Amino acid sequence: MIRRARPPRRAGEPERQSAVPHHPAGEPAPDPEAGHELTVTNPATEEPVATVPGTTPGQTGAAVRRAVRAQRRWAALPPADRARLLRRFAAEVDAHTGELARLEVTEAGHTAATARWEAGQVRDVLEYAAGGVERLTGRQIPVPGGVDLTFAEPLGVVAVIAPWNFPMPIAAWGAAPALAAGNAVLLKPAEATPLTALRLADLATAAGLPEDLFQVLPGAGGVTGAALVEHPEVAKVVFTGSAATGRAVMAACARRVKRLTLELGGKSPNIVFADADIERAAATAPGSFLDNTGQDCCARSRILVQRPVYERFLELLEPAVLAVRAGDPADPATGMGPLISAAQRDRVRGYVPEDHPAAIRGTVPRGRGYWYPATVLEAHRAPRRAAVEEVFGPVAVVTPFEDEDEAVRLANATEYGLSGSVWTRDLGRALRVSRGVQAGNLSVNSHSSVRHWTPFGGYKQSGLGRELGPEALAAFTETKNVFISTEED
């Protein structure tokens, strides 16, 4: 059986993921062992849907100790058995994709289509990771005087601190390869979105994964997350969230020289050259920054358009943006749901007040729900912060450029470097610009950023390390070198 952490079920207040303690200066810190309770709110209705007791530091420590024991048993299993159990886990997820998607619609406000994709992504990542279990091999290195071997050994216990914007898939990006490499996993979901994580723990139990190998620990970032980051028997932390919190997690890990993968913010460019298929570039642009209501680190929220086609692009973009219907996330016709919380809506409004002059502005439902309209600004009328900082909402800024060199310069004029798109019919230009843009994931004539077969991660303030792809399992292993002498005494 997989434990969800003690104590079990109830739920989360929507706010940015935090993983380090914080309280006002001069005031005594609250007693973390007093316990705390999270309330899950449906962002489309503002109605509470569940409560979840938060995991205290003491309970977190007990969960780590159980995980240490479980990991030793798991690593001792034959690789084929571990792979088989992970495939069973994937099959359980596949059999419950509808249920998982409905939970995600309810707790995160995702559209039904996005939520189904997320559940399918969990299944696919588990399947892909299972295929790597029996291929996680070492090497024999030619050396004089003997035989030299390397072994890829599991780290031990891995903490995965997942965000609220894509709770299911991002949790799987860390948990699946970590489990496949022979580790135990402690998953701390975001305060706002613990329900799908808890259900995944149930499905892992049903699949037959060993007891305590995959535990879900709901709780506040400054309590449960901080306890995981600081625990000496947690060998690695995988964190996805804001750059500010990521830096704090990194500092805490540095004190123990603890391994770390960070996936942080983004301010990604969508570069449209005059020779591109302008109609297609404009038609697909809304999806690149309105998906998940803009709460996506890969959102192409800076649209750079070559000057000769700038006006034409804006003419084509307007009907494409207005065609994205905001409304009930459970309705299959809905293209954009609400923001995650009132705090997030206030944050977006702080960047762009809803009465600010806009080139394009969509509509949202009246009444309850954390709504903010799709908004496109031209650079010369955009608030400075909205143009350069990560808004994390359905806002894009369009900027004209003259030539290839200026396009690359503008694309790189940010502290982030996660993703981006390049639209051109010129193959040479596509390759030159792709090599020139400082980002970890680029698409030519498309907006795809995430495929479970390929590595994902960012440059600069967008993070450290890579997830997914063929090398994902290796990121959760230690390399051990063994030399065996063959020389006679």
TALINUR-V453043 format. One record per backbone hydrogen bond with DSSP energy under -0.5 kcal/mol. NH is the residue of the N-H (numbers start at 0). CO is the residue of the C=O. Records with the same first field share a line. If there is no record, write none. Layout:
# TALINUR-V453043
NH: CO ; CO
This chain:
# TALINUR-V453043
2: 0
6: 4
26: 23
31: 29
33: 30
34: 31
37: 51
39: 37 ; 49
40: 11
41: 46
42: 40
44: 41
45: 41
46: 41
48: 39
49: 39
51: 9 ; 37
52: 7
53: 35
54: 217
59: 55
60: 56
61: 57
62: 58
63: 59
64: 60
65: 61
66: 62
67: 63
68: 64
69: 65
70: 66
71: 67
72: 68
73: 69
74: 70
75: 71
76: 72 ; 73
80: 77
81: 77
82: 78
83: 79
84: 80
85: 81
86: 82
87: 83
88: 84
89: 85
90: 86
91: 87
92: 88
93: 89
94: 90
95: 91 ; 92
96: 93
99: 95
100: 96
101: 97
102: 98
103: 99
104: 100
105: 101
106: 102
107: 103
108: 103 ; 104
109: 103
111: 328
114: 110
115: 111
116: 112
117: 113
118: 114
119: 115
120: 116
121: 117
122: 118
123: 119
124: 120
125: 121
126: 122
127: 123
128: 124
129: 125
130: 126
131: 127 ; 128
132: 128 ; 129
133: 129
134: 131
135: 132
136: 134
140: 138 ; 147
141: 139
142: 145
145: 142
146: 483
147: 140
148: 481
149: 138
150: 479
152: 150 ; 477
154: 475
157: 183
158: 235
159: 157 ; 185
160: 158 ; 237
161: 159 ; 187
166: 163
169: 165
170: 166
171: 167
172: 168
173: 169
174: 170
175: 171
177: 173
178: 174
179: 175
180: 176
181: 178
182: 177
183: 155
184: 212
185: 157
186: 184 ; 214
187: 159 ; 185
188: 186
192: 189
197: 193
198: 194
199: 195
200: 196
201: 197
202: 198
203: 199
204: 200
205: 201
206: 202
207: 203 ; 204
208: 203
211: 0
212: 209
214: 184
215: 2
216: 186 ; 214
217: 215
222: 219
223: 219
224: 219
225: 220
226: 222
227: 223
228: 224
229: 225
230: 226
233: 230
234: 156 ; 232
235: 156
236: 258
237: 158
238: 236 ; 260
239: 160
240: 262
245: 241
246: 242
247: 243
248: 244
249: 245
250: 246
251: 247
252: 248
253: 249
254: 250
255: 252
256: 253
257: 252
258: 234
260: 236
261: 463
262: 238
263: 461
264: 460
267: 298
268: 418
269: 301
270: 420
271: 269 ; 303
272: 270 ; 422
275: 272
277: 275
280: 276
281: 277
282: 278
283: 279
284: 280
285: 281
287: 283 ; 284
288: 284 ; 285
289: 285
290: 286
292: 289
293: 290
294: 291
295: 293
298: 295
299: 287
300: 298
301: 267
302: 300 ; 396
303: 269 ; 301
304: 302 ; 398
305: 271
306: 400
308: 305
309: 306
312: 308
313: 309
314: 310
315: 311
316: 312
317: 313
318: 314
319: 315
320: 316
321: 317
322: 318
323: 320
324: 322
326: 335
330: 327
333: 330
334: 324
335: 324
338: 369
344: 340
345: 341
346: 342
347: 343
348: 344
349: 345
350: 346 ; 347
351: 347
355: 352
358: 375
359: 375
361: 373
369: 42
370: 368
374: 393
375: 359
376: 395
378: 397
380: 377
381: 377 ; 378
386: 382
387: 383
388: 384
390: 388
394: 392
395: 374
396: 300
397: 376
398: 302
400: 304
406: 402
407: 403
408: 404
409: 405
410: 406
411: 407
412: 409
413: 411
416: 458
419: 440
420: 268
421: 442
422: 270
423: 421
426: 424
429: 425
430: 426
431: 427
432: 428
433: 429
434: 430
435: 431
436: 432
438: 436
439: 416
440: 417
442: 419
444: 421 ; 442
450: 448
453: 450
455: 466
458: 416
460: 414
461: 458
462: 459
463: 261
466: 455
468: 451
469: 452
471: 468
474: 470 ; 471
475: 472
476: 473
477: 152
479: 150 ; 477
481: 148
483: 146
484: 482
485: 144
486: 144
